Amino acid sequence: MSNIKKIYGPDIFKRNEHGLLTNVDYIFNEDGSVDWRAMVKEEYLYPNKDWFNARGQPVPTSIEGLADNQMLITLAGIKELARLRGFHKVAFKTSGDASYVVVKCSISWMSNYESSLLCQDYQDVANATTSNTNSFCSKFLETIACNRAFVRCVRNYLNIHIVGADEIDNSKGADNSQGIEVVSLSPVTPVGLLEKTLREKHEISDFESFKELLRDLWKKEKYMNDGVKNWKSFKDLPAKEARKLIGIISQ
C-alpha cells in the first residue's frame, strides 16, 4: 500500500491571512513586498533573439546571465504570475476596425498585505494592427490585441520589466531591437499625431467617434470651433486645429 499522500486540490489554492498562497515559497524584496520578477520560473523565459540580432551578436542558448531587456516572457508565465497574485475577474474592451484593433484589459486584483484595499482595479491598453503582426496573426487581430493587453496589465501591475513575447512587433522588417511593439500607421504630421493620440488615450480609431468626442468637448466648453461642421474626415482638419486638440485631449 502506497504511503504517498494524495493531493487535495483546494489546498493548492488556499491563501493565508496575508493573501498569499500557503503552498508557495515567495521571494521578497528588502522592503517586504513580493519580488514578482523573481517569482517567474525560468521555463517561462527565453532569450530575445531580435535584441541580439539587431546588435550582430549570437543568440544565447540559455537565459543565464541575461538582463531583463534581453529576455522575453511567455504568455503562460504571465498567466502563472496572475494566478499567484490572485484576481477576481478579467475584462476586455475592444474597439477598432479590420486593420487596427485596440483592447483595454481590466483586472480586479485580490487584496493582500501589500494593499489596504479589498480590491484593486488596474487597466492597460495594447493594439494589434496589420502593420505590427505577421501575415498569419493579422487574421486574428482581436485575439492578439487581447493577449498583449493582458500581458501588459499583469506585468506592469506587478512591476515586471521583461517584455512579453505576445507584445513584440512580429511583422517582417520591423525594428524590434528593443523587443517592444512598434506602430506606424499614421504619418508624422499634426493630424497623424492627433489620430495616434486618439487611439492611445481614448481608444478612438474612426472619424465618427472623433466627432462624438468633439461634441462632448463643445458641451464642456473645452474646444469650440464652428469650422468642425465642415470636417468630413481627418484630412479636413487644419494642422493648427490638430495641434490644439492634441494638447486638449492629452490632459
JOBEL-V679449 format. One record per backbone hydrogen bond with DSSP energy under -1.0 kcal/mol. NH is the residue of the N-H (numbers start at 1). CO is the residue of the C=O. If there is no record, write none. Layout:
nh->NH co->CO
nh->NH co->CO
This chain:
nh->11 co->8
nh->12 co->9
nh->16 co->20
nh->19 co->16
nh->22 co->14
nh->24 co->21
nh->29 co->33
nh->32 co->29
nh->35 co->27
nh->36 co->34
nh->40 co->37
nh->44 co->41
nh->45 co->42
nh->46 co->72
nh->48 co->70
nh->49 co->47
nh->52 co->48
nh->53 co->49
nh->54 co->50
nh->56 co->53
nh->57 co->52
nh->66 co->63
nh->70 co->67
nh->71 co->68
nh->72 co->46
nh->73 co->163
nh->74 co->44
nh->78 co->74
nh->79 co->75
nh->80 co->76
nh->81 co->77
nh->82 co->78
nh->83 co->79
nh->84 co->80
nh->85 co->81
nh->86 co->82
nh->88 co->108
nh->91 co->106
nh->93 co->104
nh->95 co->102
nh->97 co->100
nh->101 co->128
nh->102 co->95
nh->103 co->126
nh->104 co->93
nh->105 co->124
nh->106 co->91
nh->107 co->122
nh->108 co->89
nh->109 co->120
nh->110 co->86
nh->113 co->18
nh->115 co->112
nh->120 co->109
nh->122 co->107
nh->124 co->105
nh->126 co->103
nh->128 co->101
nh->130 co->99
nh->138 co->134
nh->139 co->136
nh->140 co->137
nh->144 co->140
nh->145 co->141
nh->146 co->142
nh->147 co->143
nh->148 co->144
nh->149 co->145
nh->150 co->146
nh->151 co->147
nh->152 co->148
nh->153 co->149
nh->154 co->150
nh->155 co->151
nh->156 co->152
nh->157 co->153
nh->158 co->154
nh->160 co->155
nh->165 co->73
nh->167 co->164
nh->170 co->132
nh->174 co->171
nh->176 co->174
nh->179 co->176
nh->189 co->187
nh->193 co->189
nh->194 co->190
nh->195 co->191
nh->196 co->192
nh->197 co->193
nh->198 co->194
nh->199 co->195
nh->200 co->196
nh->201 co->197
nh->202 co->198
nh->204 co->198
nh->210 co->206
nh->211 co->207
nh->212 co->208
nh->213 co->209
nh->214 co->210
nh->215 co->211
nh->216 co->212
nh->217 co->213
nh->218 co->214
nh->219 co->215
nh->220 co->216
nh->221 co->218
nh->222 co->217
nh->223 co->217
nh->228 co->225
nh->229 co->226
nh->230 co->227
nh->231 co->228
nh->236 co->233
nh->237 co->234
nh->242 co->238
nh->243 co->239
nh->244 co->240
nh->245 co->241
nh->246 co->242
nh->247 co->243
nh->248 co->244
nh->249 co->245
nh->250 co->246
nh->251 co->248
